[in-house]
Amino acid sequence: MPLSRASLTGFLFAALLCGAPAPRAVAGPATIPLIIGDTLDEQGKPKPLAPLKRKLLDAIERELGVVFELRMYPWARAERYAIDGAGLILGLPKNADRLHALHYSDVAAYNKLWIVTRSDATFRFNSIEDLRGKSIGMVRGYNYGEEVERARAAKIFRTDEDIASRSTRLTRLMLKRVDAVLLFQPSQQSPRDIEIEINAFMEPRLRTIGAAADAGYSVLPKPLTTDGGVFFAIARNKDDGIIDRINAALARIRQRTPN
């Protein structure tokens, strides 16, 4: 982060008092640790950030004059590290305990939670009750929001929890190990957009499945939920003003973004 005029003056004054020459150049952008829940490939290795998330981070970096040092972990560990003060975190949903421990930013983006099925095994969906008795593929350790978590606790549906590998969960769906898979996608995408993306993503992977890959993927037309927003957050005792600066950056970005 570039030094302010006041900070630079203070730095030069301290250098003079110590009898040291003033620095010839101001240091480069500050590096800020940013914790993100990982998304894994079939081998369990972290995948690159999704393009829309990378675009968001690039915009925030430019506004703040910083560089984010990405640290990717399984969600349960990511949450623990953030609460312990290891850095900012992006994408951790709010709940009462987290709001007590973390200072959250304004909304940075929205996602919708979609239900993906085999194209030959779609079903009618109007409410979460329509998932009763079904087996649902989910990421182990991830919180899908209050409505879904209440339904999970009430055993309305069975959960098949796996690593954060989208391709692994979608493969299990194609093999009929689960009835549906839950996927968060950016809110501006339509069900048809997501179907095209998923089928293109899985097409080379389905060749290894053989005869079982006798259908495509469908996204049910109604999302399960629209999340409460994607936020940055940091441990309250570690917030040196970064959340306020992020909020100001988000406001400037929104002003420049066409509706």
N, C-alpha and C positions, 0 to 999 in steps of 0.2 A: 504494500500500500504506500503511495507516495507520501512523503512527510509534508505536514502543513507548514505554512510560513512560520508560525509560532514555534513549532517543534524544531524546525531547522535552525531558527535563531538560537534557541536554547542549546542545541547540540553544538553549534559553533562557539557559543560563549563558554561552554564547559571545556571544549578543546583548547581554547585560549588560556583558560585558567590553569590547565594542566601543562601548558607550555608545548602542546602538540600542534602541528599544523592542521588547518582545516581540511576536511576531506575534499577530494577533487570532484567526486560525483555522488549523488544520492543513490542509495541501494535500490535494487530492482523491486518488483512487486512482492508484497508479503505473501507467504504461503500459509494457507489455512487448512488444517485437516478437515475432511468432509467424509463422514461415515455413511455408507449406503448398504442396504441389504443386497446381498449378491443374487445374481441370476446365473445359473450354471448351464453348461452344455452337457451332452450325453456322458462325457468323461468326468463330470463333476468339477470342471474348471470354470472360473468366472468368465462370463461373456462381456463384450464391450457394452457400454451404456446404449440404451435405445436412442435413436437419432433425436427425437423430440426432447428427451431429458438432457442430452448433451447440448442441444441448442439452448435450453433454459440456463444451464450452468455457464455456458460461454457468455450469454448475455449478462448474467449477474457478475461474472468475473470482469467483464469490460466496464460495467457501471462502477464497481467497487475498486478497480485497479488492483485486484488480487489474483492469486492462482490457487485453485482448490487442489489439495493433495487427496486423491480418492483412496479410501480405505474400505474395502468390501468384505463383509462378514455375513454369516447366517443371521437372520433377523433377531433371534433371541440374544445372540452375542452383541450385535450392533446396538440394541437397546441398552444392554448393560454397560457397554463402553461409553455410550453417550451420557447416561446418567452419572457415570463415574467421572465425567469431565474430559474425555479423550478428544473431543472435537465437536463440530457441528454434526447434525444428522439430518438427512433428507428422506421424507417419505414415511416417517413413523406416525401412524394414526394417533389421534388424541384419545386419552381416557383420563379418569380422575387422578390416578396415581401419576401418570406422566405429566399432567398439567401441574401437579405439585412439585415435581422434580425438575421439569424443563420449562424454559421460556420459548414459546412458539412464535414463529413469524406469522404475517398475514398469509392468505392462500397464495401459493405460487402456481398451482395448476389444479385441474380436476381430472378424475378418472371415473369411468363407469365399470361396474363389475358385471361381466357377461357370462352367460352359461353356454358352453360349447358342447355339442353332442356329435355322435356319428350322424351323417346325413340320412341314414336309413333308420335312425332310432330317435327322431325328434319327439318332443312331447309338448303339450300345451302348458304354458307358464303364465300365470297371472299374479301369483303371490308365493311366498316361501313355503306355504303349505303344499304347493304342487311338487315340492321336492321330497315329500314324505316317503320314507322307505327306500329312497334311491341312494346309490353310492356315489359320492362326490369327490373328485380329485382336488386336493388343496396342497399348498406349500406348508411343510412342517414348520411350526413356530411362528407363522404369520397370523396377524389379527385382521379379519376381513370386515370389521365393523360390528357395531352393537347388535343389529338385527340378525346377522349371520351367526354371530357368536352365541346369541341366546338360543337360536334354533339348533345349533350344534350341541349346546349343553342339554337341551331338551330332547336330544336324540331324534329330531324330526327326520334327519337323514344320517346315513353312515358316512364317515369320513375315511378317505384313503390318502394319508399324508405322506408326501414324498419330498425329496430334495427340490431346491428351487430351479429345476430344469424343466422348462416349458416343453421341450421335445420329449422328455421322458414321460411326463404326465399325458401328453397328447398321444403318445404311442400306447400307453396303457388304455386310453380310451378306445383307440382303434382295435386293440386286442380284446375289448369288451370286459376289461377288468373293472371298469367303473362305468356308470351311466352318463356322467357329465364331468366336465372340468370347469373350474372357475378361473377366469382371466380378467385382470384389470387392464383396460386400454384407455388411451387418452379420450376425453369426452367428445371431441369433435369427430371421431370416427363412427361411421354407421355400421350396423351388423354386416352388411354386404362388404364394406371395406375390410372388416376384420376377417371375414371368411376368405376373401381373396388372399390376404396376408398369410393366414394360417395355412391354407392349402398350398401356397407357393413355398412356404417355409418347410412344410413337412413332406413335400413331394419326393425329394431325394432320399429322405429317411425311410419312407414307406416301402421303397424297393427292397429293403432288407427284411421286411416283415413277410413278404410273399403273399400267399393266397388270402391271408387274414385282412389284407389291405384292400377290401372289396367295396369300400365306400369312401366318401369324402367327409369333410367336417362342415357342420352347420352351426351358426350362432343364433340362438333363439331371439326373436325380435324385440323382446322387452328386457332391459337390463335388470339384474337382481337388485342392485342399488347404484346410486350415484354417491361417491364417497364425500365426506365432509371437506375434502380438499387435501392437497399435497402441501406439506409445510417444511420449512427449515426449523430446527430447534437446537437448543444448547442448554447444558446444565445451568441452572439459575446462578450458581456461584461462579460461573465462568464467563458470563455475559459481560463483555467490556463495551457494549454498545453495538455489537455486530448485528443483532436482530433488528434494531432500529435502522441501521444502515441498509440491511437487506430489504426492509419494508419500503424505505425511500426508493431503492433501486427498482423494486417491483412496480411501484407507482409510476416511475418514469417510463419503464418498459410498457406498461399498459397504456399510457398516454400516447405512445408512438405506434401502438398496434391497432390497425383498423378493426372496427367492430364487424 
